[in-house]
Amino acid sequence: MPIFAFEGRRPVIDRQAYVSETAIVIGDVRIGPRVYVGHGAILRGDYGTIIVGAESAIEEGAVMHINPGTECRLETRVTVGHGAKLHCPFIGSGAVIGIGAILSFNVRVGSWAIVAEGAVVPNGKEIPPEVIVAGNPARQIGEVTERHREFWNYGKDIYVDLARRYPAGLERLAPGEVVV
């Protein structure tokens, strides 16, 4: 997997985390236990610091970066959907960032907030805890209920399980081993 130090800034990855060999991790990136970092994800801690809390999932193709001298902190059990783009300082525990969502500079997302697929959260917006936002620009469309929590906890557990199973379960196949 491409993991790079940059000018003395080195990633720290917990032994219980899974980072795909096609993900790119650069600089001051701290990945906690039972975290899943999917194929093609990019975490750039070249100027700032990225902290990914325990049992979070950074799904395939997601990109995380932060302004010079600042920090992007994901608390525990955060889900970052496929292809999402994050350039924000804080995402609270249990929050869900939908597929293809964009979180701009200085955005803060409260615990258990849900940012819908494709939503664009503009510079400086604060998403309160336990609300659902959607659209461009993102606006509140609902509140998180127990049904949402149950559904998303199930999804979060799937990625925690993959972080455990992938290191032993993946087997690279040579092109000649694939039978049509």
C-alpha positions as CSV (number, residue, x, y, z in Angstrom):
1,M,0.0,0.0,0.0
2,P,1.3,3.5,-0.8
3,I,2.0,5.0,2.6
4,F,4.3,8.1,2.6
5,A,6.0,10.3,5.1
6,F,6.2,13.9,4.0
7,E,8.9,16.2,5.3
8,G,9.0,14.3,8.6
9,R,5.2,13.9,9.0
10,R,4.5,10.2,9.3
11,P,1.3,8.2,9.3
12,V,0.4,6.1,12.4
13,I,-1.9,3.2,11.6
14,D,-3.3,0.9,14.3
15,R,-2.5,-2.8,13.8
16,Q,-6.2,-3.6,13.9
17,A,-7.0,-1.2,11.1
18,Y,-7.3,-2.3,7.4
19,V,-5.9,0.1,4.8
20,S,-6.3,-1.2,1.2
21,E,-3.1,-1.6,-0.8
22,T,-4.6,0.8,-3.4
23,A,-5.4,3.6,-0.8
24,I,-2.9,6.4,-0.5
25,V,-2.0,7.7,3.0
26,I,0.4,10.7,3.2
27,G,1.9,12.5,6.1
28,D,0.3,13.1,9.5
29,V,-2.6,10.7,9.3
30,R,-3.6,8.8,12.4
31,I,-5.8,5.8,11.8
32,G,-7.4,4.2,14.9
33,P,-8.4,0.5,15.7
34,R,-10.9,-1.4,13.6
35,V,-10.9,1.3,10.9
36,Y,-11.6,0.4,7.3
37,V,-9.9,2.5,4.6
38,G,-11.2,1.3,1.2
39,H,-9.6,0.8,-2.2
40,G,-8.7,4.1,-3.9
41,A,-9.2,6.3,-0.8
42,I,-6.8,9.2,-0.4
43,L,-5.9,10.6,3.0
44,R,-3.5,13.6,2.7
45,G,-2.0,14.8,5.9
46,D,0.8,16.7,4.1
47,Y,-0.1,20.2,5.5
48,G,-2.5,19.4,8.3
49,T,-3.4,16.4,10.5
50,I,-6.1,13.8,9.8
51,I,-7.3,11.7,12.7
52,V,-9.7,8.8,12.0
53,G,-11.4,7.4,15.2
54,A,-12.0,3.8,16.0
55,E,-14.4,1.7,14.0
56,S,-14.8,4.4,11.3
57,A,-15.0,3.5,7.6
58,I,-13.5,5.6,4.8
59,E,-15.1,3.9,1.8
60,E,-13.7,3.5,-1.7
61,G,-12.6,6.6,-3.6
62,A,-13.1,9.0,-0.7
63,V,-10.7,11.9,-0.4
64,M,-9.7,13.6,2.8
65,H,-7.5,16.7,3.1
66,I,-7.2,19.7,5.4
67,N,-5.9,23.2,5.5
68,P,-2.2,23.9,6.5
69,G,-1.7,23.8,10.2
70,T,-5.2,22.5,11.0
71,E,-6.8,19.2,11.9
72,C,-9.5,17.0,10.4
73,R,-10.9,14.8,13.3
74,L,-13.3,12.0,12.8
75,E,-14.6,10.7,16.1
76,T,-15.6,7.1,16.5
77,R,-17.8,5.0,14.1
78,V,-18.0,7.7,11.4
79,T,-19.0,6.5,7.9
80,V,-17.5,8.3,4.9
81,G,-19.3,7.1,1.8
82,H,-17.8,6.1,-1.5
83,G,-16.4,9.1,-3.4
84,A,-17.0,11.6,-0.7
85,K,-14.7,14.6,-0.5
86,L,-13.9,16.0,2.9
87,H,-11.9,19.2,3.6
88,C,-13.4,19.9,7.1
89,P,-12.2,20.0,10.6
90,F,-14.7,17.9,12.5
91,I,-17.1,15.0,12.2
92,G,-18.8,13.7,15.4
93,S,-19.2,10.1,16.5
94,G,-21.7,8.0,14.5
95,A,-22.1,10.6,11.7
96,V,-22.7,9.4,8.2
97,I,-21.3,11.2,5.1
98,G,-23.2,9.9,2.1
99,I,-21.8,8.7,-1.2
100,G,-20.4,11.6,-3.3
101,A,-21.0,14.2,-0.6
102,I,-18.7,17.2,-0.5
103,L,-17.8,18.9,2.8
104,S,-16.0,22.2,2.3
105,F,-13.6,24.2,4.5
106,N,-14.6,24.8,8.1
107,V,-17.6,22.5,8.1
108,R,-18.4,20.8,11.4
109,V,-20.8,17.8,11.5
110,G,-22.4,16.9,14.8
111,S,-22.7,13.4,16.3
112,W,-25.1,11.1,14.4
113,A,-25.9,13.7,11.8
114,I,-26.5,12.3,8.3
115,V,-25.2,14.1,5.2
116,A,-27.1,12.6,2.3
117,E,-25.6,11.3,-0.9
118,G,-24.4,14.0,-3.2
119,A,-25.0,16.8,-0.7
120,V,-22.7,19.8,-0.9
121,V,-22.0,21.4,2.5
122,P,-20.6,24.9,1.9
123,N,-17.7,26.7,3.7
124,G,-18.3,27.3,7.4
125,K,-21.7,25.4,7.8
126,E,-22.3,23.6,11.0
127,I,-24.5,20.6,10.9
128,P,-26.2,20.0,14.3
129,P,-26.2,16.5,15.9
130,E,-28.9,14.1,14.8
131,V,-30.2,15.9,11.8
132,I,-30.4,14.8,8.2
133,V,-29.2,17.3,5.5
134,A,-29.4,17.0,1.7
135,G,-29.1,19.1,-1.4
136,N,-26.8,21.8,-2.9
137,P,-26.4,23.7,-0.7
138,A,-27.2,21.2,2.0
139,R,-30.2,22.0,4.2
140,Q,-32.0,20.1,6.9
141,I,-34.7,17.7,5.7
142,G,-35.3,15.7,8.8
143,E,-34.1,14.3,12.1
144,V,-32.3,11.0,12.9
145,T,-34.6,8.4,14.4
146,E,-33.9,5.1,16.1
147,R,-34.7,3.4,12.7
148,H,-31.8,5.4,11.1
149,R,-29.4,4.4,14.0
150,E,-30.3,0.8,13.7
151,F,-29.8,0.8,9.9
152,W,-26.5,2.7,10.1
153,N,-25.1,0.7,13.0
154,Y,-25.7,-2.4,10.9
155,G,-23.7,-0.8,8.1
156,K,-20.9,0.3,10.4
157,D,-20.6,-3.2,11.9
158,I,-20.1,-4.6,8.3
159,Y,-17.1,-2.4,7.8
160,V,-15.6,-3.1,11.3
161,D,-16.0,-6.8,10.3
162,L,-14.3,-6.2,7.0
163,A,-11.4,-4.5,8.7
164,R,-10.9,-7.7,10.7
165,R,-11.4,-10.2,7.9
166,Y,-9.7,-8.5,4.9
167,P,-6.0,-9.0,6.1
168,A,-6.4,-12.8,6.2
169,G,-9.2,-13.2,3.7
170,L,-8.0,-11.4,0.6
171,E,-6.0,-13.5,-1.9
172,R,-4.3,-11.9,-4.9
173,L,-4.9,-13.8,-8.1
174,A,-2.7,-13.9,-11.1
175,P,-4.5,-13.1,-14.4
176,G,-4.0,-16.8,-15.5
177,E,-5.9,-17.9,-12.3
178,V,-9.1,-16.2,-13.4
179,V,-11.2,-18.7,-15.4
180,V,-13.9,-17.6,-17.7
